[in-house]
Amino acid sequence: MPIQKAGGKKDGKQRYRVRINYTDNNGKARQIERVAYGLAEANDLETRLKAEVKEQSPIKKMTVQNLFDEYIEVKSHEVRESSLRVSNYILTSHVLPFLGKYRLERLNNTVLQNWKNDISSKDYSITTQKNIYREFRAMLNWAVKMEYLVKNPLTKIGNFKDPYFEKLEEKLQYYTPNQFKKYIKKAREYAETDGTITGWGYYVFFAIAFYTGMRKGEINALKWSDIDGDIIHVRRSIAQKLKGEDRETPPKNKTSYRDLQAPQPLVKILNEHQHRQQQINGYSEDFRVCGATRCLRDSSLDNKNKKFAEAAKLPHIRIHDFRHSHASLLANEGINIQEIARRLGHSKIEITWNTYSHLYPREEERAVQILNKIE
């Protein structure tokens, strides 16, 4: 028994002997024995000793490469395809080449600092460096969860910092209305040439993204039964996976359940596309708006997005930036920030304000004009 009564008392509390057996890194049997007074203190002591022992015990002789293999396999069943692809790329490109052969118990401060120095020496932006750190930290946190590690050794080293101590602000990327017209024209030309339901689906997807500001997963999950005239009911999202079936999920938060009035250009696009799908044998209102029987793949959407931007001779922006394009257009036209937050499905208006407040420069001028009238 790890905890045993022993003779004697102290301040009225029973004396206990706490004994822990373990095997050290050299494979030798070891034992730790301590004394505690009172059962509660004995239990606390046992917990602390077990934690100490785990730091000294062999961790299945697991290497960082072994950990990565397990971690990615588990993640493939839990996260979206796009997220898994990013994690896989970052870890295989920036962690495994330097640390893959190291056993987990050898990941000490010196080893990890050397790895960090190696990353810092390369011509990566501070944003890229922090993304690398975030992915590596997440994998080691998972190792702690699985009890392969007692604690995450990377936290002592800390994240990457800008050597010039500059606050880097990500510049908001979006298309102006004129840029979007050029983009969507090329998307339509592609659809007309391709002629398939899937080809038209890409065109419809990016039109919905710009005109509504909906999230990628929300657009992919959209069914014809969710559209009532010019009203789009946002009720679900789609989580794509590399393995297994895509998983339909609720929207991101409570405020993501919303009804959006679609502008007439989008209504026309949707009506035309529904007519195309109605020619498919077995068509029903449960067909996905953009993908019919199966939602469009994230990787294909990314590829088509780059293709359309290049064809239109425009800078490439992320799919998520079509939300920014939608919100920025409304903000520049002075639409109330609360309405923009509602259309985007933000859980807090502060999120919307912190992102788009700089697009309201005329508000300060108008405020001063009002105050100037008071003399």
C-alpha positions as CSV (number, residue, x, y, z in Angstrom):
1,M,0.0,0.0,0.0
2,P,1.4,3.5,-0.9
3,I,0.0,4.9,2.4
4,Q,0.3,3.0,5.6
5,K,-0.4,3.9,9.2
6,A,2.7,4.2,11.4
7,G,3.2,4.4,15.1
8,G,2.9,7.7,16.8
9,K,0.9,10.9,16.6
10,K,1.6,14.6,16.3
11,D,-0.8,17.3,17.5
12,G,-3.4,14.6,17.7
13,K,-2.9,13.5,14.0
14,Q,-2.1,10.0,13.1
15,R,1.4,9.3,11.6
16,Y,1.4,7.8,8.1
17,R,4.2,6.4,6.0
18,V,4.0,7.2,2.2
19,R,5.9,5.0,-0.1
20,I,6.3,5.2,-3.9
21,N,8.0,2.6,-6.1
22,Y,9.3,3.5,-9.6
23,T,11.8,2.8,-12.3
24,D,14.4,5.4,-13.1
25,N,15.7,6.4,-16.5
26,N,18.5,3.7,-16.2
27,G,15.9,1.0,-15.6
28,K,16.7,0.6,-11.9
29,A,14.0,0.0,-9.3
30,R,13.8,2.9,-6.9
31,Q,11.7,3.8,-3.9
32,I,10.8,7.1,-2.2
33,E,9.5,7.0,1.4
34,R,8.2,10.0,3.4
35,V,6.2,10.6,6.6
36,A,3.0,12.7,6.9
37,Y,0.6,13.5,9.8
38,G,-3.1,13.1,9.1
39,L,-4.7,11.3,6.2
40,A,-5.3,14.5,4.2
41,E,-1.6,15.5,4.4
42,A,-0.7,11.9,3.5
43,N,-2.8,12.0,0.3
44,D,-1.4,15.3,-0.7
45,L,2.1,14.0,-0.2
46,E,1.4,10.9,-2.3
47,T,0.1,13.1,-5.2
48,R,3.3,15.3,-5.0
49,L,5.6,12.3,-4.9
50,K,3.9,10.6,-7.9
51,A,4.3,13.9,-9.9
52,E,8.0,13.9,-9.0
53,V,8.4,10.3,-10.0
54,K,6.8,10.9,-13.4
55,E,9.5,13.5,-14.1
56,Q,12.2,10.9,-13.4
57,S,10.5,7.8,-15.0
58,P,11.0,6.8,-18.6
59,I,8.2,8.1,-20.9
60,K,7.8,5.0,-23.0
61,K,11.0,6.0,-24.8
62,M,8.7,8.0,-27.0
63,T,10.4,10.4,-29.5
64,V,8.9,13.6,-30.8
65,Q,8.3,11.8,-34.1
66,N,6.3,9.1,-32.3
67,L,4.3,11.7,-30.5
68,F,3.6,13.6,-33.7
69,D,2.3,10.4,-35.4
70,E,-0.1,9.7,-32.5
71,Y,-1.2,13.4,-32.2
72,I,-2.0,13.8,-35.9
73,E,-3.9,10.5,-36.0
74,V,-6.1,11.7,-33.1
75,K,-6.6,15.2,-34.6
76,S,-7.6,13.7,-37.9
77,H,-10.9,12.6,-36.2
78,E,-11.5,15.8,-34.3
79,V,-10.7,18.8,-36.4
80,R,-11.5,20.3,-39.8
81,E,-9.4,19.2,-42.8
82,S,-8.0,22.7,-43.2
83,S,-6.8,22.9,-39.5
84,L,-5.2,19.4,-39.7
85,R,-3.4,20.4,-42.9
86,V,-1.9,23.5,-41.3
87,S,-0.8,21.6,-38.1
88,N,0.7,18.8,-40.2
89,Y,2.6,21.2,-42.4
90,I,4.0,23.4,-39.6
91,L,5.1,20.4,-37.4
92,T,6.7,18.4,-40.2
93,S,8.5,21.5,-41.7
94,H,9.6,23.3,-38.5
95,V,9.7,20.9,-35.6
96,L,10.4,17.3,-36.7
97,P,13.6,18.1,-38.8
98,F,15.3,19.5,-35.6
99,L,13.6,17.6,-32.8
100,G,12.0,14.5,-34.3
101,K,14.6,12.0,-33.0
102,Y,14.7,13.4,-29.5
103,R,13.0,11.4,-26.7
104,L,10.4,13.4,-24.8
105,E,12.3,13.3,-21.5
106,R,15.3,14.9,-23.3
107,L,13.4,18.1,-24.2
108,N,15.1,20.3,-21.7
109,N,15.6,24.0,-21.7
110,T,18.9,23.8,-23.7
111,V,17.5,21.6,-26.4
112,L,14.3,23.7,-26.9
113,Q,16.2,27.0,-26.8
114,N,18.5,25.7,-29.5
115,W,15.5,24.8,-31.6
116,K,14.0,28.2,-31.0
117,N,17.3,29.9,-32.0
118,D,17.3,27.8,-35.2
119,I,13.8,29.0,-36.1
120,S,14.7,32.6,-35.2
121,S,17.8,32.5,-37.5
122,K,15.6,31.8,-40.6
123,D,13.9,34.5,-42.6
124,Y,10.4,34.0,-41.1
125,S,8.1,36.8,-40.1
126,I,7.2,37.1,-36.4
127,T,3.7,35.9,-37.2
128,T,5.0,32.7,-38.8
129,Q,7.3,32.1,-35.8
130,K,4.5,32.5,-33.3
131,N,2.3,30.1,-35.4
132,I,5.1,27.5,-35.2
133,Y,5.4,28.0,-31.5
134,R,1.6,27.7,-31.1
135,E,1.4,24.4,-33.0
136,F,4.3,22.8,-31.1
137,R,2.9,24.0,-27.8
138,A,-0.4,22.4,-28.6
139,M,1.2,19.1,-29.4
140,L,3.1,19.1,-26.2
141,N,0.0,20.1,-24.2
142,W,-1.6,17.0,-25.7
143,A,1.3,14.9,-24.5
144,V,0.7,16.2,-21.0
145,K,-3.0,15.3,-21.3
146,M,-2.0,11.8,-22.4
147,E,0.5,11.7,-19.4
148,Y,3.5,11.2,-21.7
149,L,4.8,14.4,-20.0
150,V,4.2,15.8,-16.5
151,K,4.3,19.4,-17.8
152,N,4.9,21.2,-21.0
153,P,8.7,22.0,-21.2
154,L,8.2,24.6,-23.9
155,T,6.4,27.1,-21.6
156,K,9.6,27.9,-19.8
157,I,11.3,28.9,-23.0
158,G,8.4,31.2,-24.0
159,N,7.1,32.4,-27.3
160,F,9.0,34.3,-30.0
161,K,9.3,38.0,-29.7
162,D,9.9,40.8,-32.2
163,P,13.6,41.8,-31.9
164,Y,12.7,45.4,-32.6
165,F,9.9,45.4,-30.1
166,E,7.4,46.6,-32.7
167,K,3.8,45.9,-32.3
168,L,2.8,44.1,-35.5
169,E,-0.7,44.6,-36.6
170,E,-2.2,42.4,-39.2
171,K,-3.4,44.6,-42.0
172,L,-7.0,44.0,-42.8
173,Q,-7.3,42.4,-46.2
174,Y,-10.5,42.8,-48.3
175,Y,-11.8,43.4,-51.7
176,T,-13.5,46.7,-52.6
177,P,-16.8,46.5,-54.6
178,N,-15.0,47.1,-57.9
179,Q,-12.4,44.5,-57.1
180,F,-15.1,42.0,-56.2
181,K,-16.9,42.6,-59.5
182,K,-13.7,41.7,-61.4
183,Y,-13.2,38.6,-59.2
184,I,-16.7,37.3,-59.5
185,K,-16.7,37.9,-63.2
186,K,-13.8,35.5,-63.5
187,A,-15.5,33.0,-61.2
188,R,-18.5,33.0,-63.5
189,E,-16.4,32.6,-66.6
190,Y,-14.8,29.6,-65.0
191,A,-18.2,28.1,-64.2
192,E,-19.6,28.7,-67.7
193,T,-16.5,27.0,-69.2
194,D,-16.6,24.1,-66.7
195,G,-20.3,23.6,-67.0
196,T,-20.7,21.3,-64.0
197,I,-22.7,21.8,-60.9
198,T,-19.5,21.8,-58.9
199,G,-18.0,24.4,-61.1
200,W,-21.0,26.7,-60.7
201,G,-20.9,25.9,-56.9
202,Y,-17.6,27.7,-56.6
203,Y,-19.0,30.8,-58.2
204,V,-22.1,30.7,-55.9
205,F,-19.9,30.1,-52.8
206,F,-17.9,33.3,-53.3
207,A,-20.9,35.3,-54.2
208,I,-22.6,34.2,-50.9
209,A,-19.4,35.0,-49.0
210,F,-19.2,38.5,-50.2
211,Y,-22.9,39.4,-50.1
212,T,-23.6,37.9,-46.7
213,G,-20.3,37.7,-44.7
214,M,-21.2,34.2,-43.7
215,R,-18.4,31.9,-42.5
216,K,-17.0,29.2,-44.8
217,G,-18.5,26.3,-42.7
218,E,-21.9,28.1,-42.6
219,I,-21.9,28.5,-46.4
220,N,-20.9,24.9,-47.0
221,A,-23.7,23.7,-44.7
222,L,-26.4,25.8,-46.3
223,K,-29.3,23.9,-47.8
224,W,-32.1,25.1,-50.1
225,S,-34.5,24.5,-47.2
226,D,-32.6,27.3,-45.4
227,I,-33.6,29.9,-48.0
228,D,-37.0,31.5,-48.0
229,G,-37.3,34.0,-50.8
230,D,-34.6,36.6,-50.0
231,I,-34.1,35.4,-46.4
232,I,-31.2,33.1,-45.6
233,H,-31.6,31.2,-42.3
234,V,-28.2,30.4,-40.8
235,R,-28.7,27.3,-38.7
236,R,-25.7,25.0,-39.0
237,S,-22.0,24.7,-40.0
238,I,-19.9,21.9,-41.5
239,A,-16.6,20.6,-40.0
240,Q,-14.6,18.9,-42.7
241,K,-12.3,16.0,-41.9
242,L,-9.5,14.2,-43.8
243,K,-10.8,10.9,-42.7
244,G,-14.5,9.9,-42.2
245,E,-17.6,11.8,-43.0
246,D,-17.9,15.5,-42.6
247,R,-19.6,16.5,-39.4
248,E,-22.6,18.9,-39.3
249,T,-22.3,21.1,-36.2
250,P,-24.3,24.0,-34.7
251,P,-23.1,27.5,-35.7
252,K,-20.1,28.9,-33.8
253,N,-22.2,30.6,-31.0
254,K,-25.7,31.5,-30.1
255,T,-25.6,34.8,-32.0
256,S,-24.5,32.9,-35.1
257,Y,-28.0,31.6,-35.4
258,R,-29.4,34.5,-37.6
259,D,-31.6,35.4,-40.5
260,L,-29.9,37.4,-43.3
261,Q,-31.7,39.3,-46.0
262,A,-29.9,38.7,-49.3
263,P,-29.5,41.6,-51.8
264,Q,-31.1,41.2,-55.2
265,P,-27.9,40.4,-57.1
266,L,-27.4,37.4,-54.8
267,V,-31.1,36.3,-54.9
268,K,-30.8,36.2,-58.7
269,I,-27.6,34.1,-58.5
270,L,-29.3,31.7,-56.0
271,N,-32.4,31.3,-58.1
272,E,-30.4,30.5,-61.2
273,H,-28.3,28.0,-59.4
274,Q,-31.3,26.3,-57.8
275,H,-32.8,25.8,-61.2
276,R,-29.6,24.1,-62.3
277,Q,-29.7,21.7,-59.4
278,Q,-33.4,21.0,-60.0
279,Q,-32.3,19.2,-63.2
280,I,-30.4,16.7,-61.1
281,N,-32.1,13.3,-60.7
282,G,-33.2,13.0,-57.0
283,Y,-33.0,16.7,-56.3
284,S,-34.5,17.8,-53.0
285,E,-34.5,20.8,-50.7
286,D,-31.9,19.1,-48.6
287,F,-29.3,19.5,-51.3
288,R,-26.3,21.7,-50.3
289,V,-26.6,25.1,-52.1
290,C,-23.0,25.1,-53.2
291,G,-22.2,21.4,-53.4
292,A,-25.5,19.6,-54.1
293,T,-24.9,16.1,-52.6
294,R,-21.6,16.9,-50.9
295,C,-20.2,20.2,-49.7
296,L,-17.2,21.7,-51.6
297,R,-13.8,20.7,-50.2
298,D,-11.8,23.3,-48.3
299,S,-8.6,22.6,-50.4
300,S,-10.5,23.0,-53.6
301,L,-12.0,26.3,-52.5
302,D,-8.6,27.6,-51.6
303,N,-7.3,26.6,-55.0
304,K,-10.2,28.2,-56.9
305,N,-9.9,31.3,-54.8
306,K,-6.3,31.8,-55.9
307,K,-7.2,30.9,-59.5
308,F,-10.0,33.5,-59.7
309,A,-7.8,36.2,-58.0
310,E,-5.0,35.6,-60.4
311,A,-7.3,35.6,-63.4
312,A,-8.7,39.0,-62.3
313,K,-5.2,40.3,-61.6
314,L,-6.1,41.0,-58.0
315,P,-4.1,40.3,-54.8
316,H,-5.0,37.0,-53.2
317,I,-7.0,37.2,-50.0
318,R,-8.1,34.3,-47.7
319,I,-11.6,33.0,-47.9
320,H,-12.2,34.4,-44.4
321,D,-11.3,37.8,-45.8
322,F,-14.6,37.8,-47.8
323,R,-16.2,38.4,-44.4
324,H,-14.0,41.4,-44.0
325,S,-14.9,42.5,-47.5
326,H,-18.6,42.4,-46.6
327,A,-18.2,44.1,-43.2
328,S,-15.8,46.8,-44.6
329,L,-18.2,47.7,-47.4
330,L,-21.0,48.2,-44.8
331,A,-18.7,50.1,-42.4
332,N,-17.4,52.4,-45.1
333,E,-21.0,53.3,-45.9
334,G,-21.7,54.1,-42.2
335,I,-23.9,51.1,-41.4
336,N,-24.5,50.8,-37.6
337,I,-21.8,48.6,-36.0
338,Q,-24.5,46.6,-34.2
339,E,-26.1,45.6,-37.5
340,I,-22.7,44.5,-38.9
341,A,-22.1,42.5,-35.8
342,R,-25.5,40.8,-36.2
343,R,-24.9,40.0,-39.8
344,L,-21.5,38.5,-39.0
345,G,-22.9,36.5,-36.1
346,H,-20.3,37.9,-33.6
347,S,-20.9,36.9,-30.0
348,K,-19.8,40.4,-28.8
349,I,-20.1,43.7,-30.5
350,E,-16.6,44.5,-29.1
351,I,-15.2,41.9,-31.6
352,T,-16.7,43.9,-34.5
353,W,-15.7,47.2,-33.1
354,N,-12.1,46.3,-32.5
355,T,-11.8,45.0,-36.1
356,Y,-13.6,47.6,-38.0
357,S,-13.7,50.8,-35.9
358,H,-10.9,52.4,-38.0
359,L,-13.3,52.4,-41.0
360,Y,-15.4,55.0,-39.3
361,P,-13.2,58.1,-39.6
362,R,-16.1,60.3,-40.5
363,E,-17.7,59.7,-37.1
364,E,-15.1,61.7,-35.2
365,E,-15.4,64.6,-37.6
366,R,-19.2,64.5,-37.3
367,A,-18.9,64.4,-33.5
368,V,-16.7,67.5,-33.5
369,Q,-19.1,69.3,-35.8
370,I,-22.0,68.7,-33.4
371,L,-19.9,70.0,-30.4
372,N,-18.8,73.0,-32.4
373,K,-22.4,74.2,-32.5
374,I,-22.4,74.6,-28.7
375,E,-21.0,78.0,-27.7
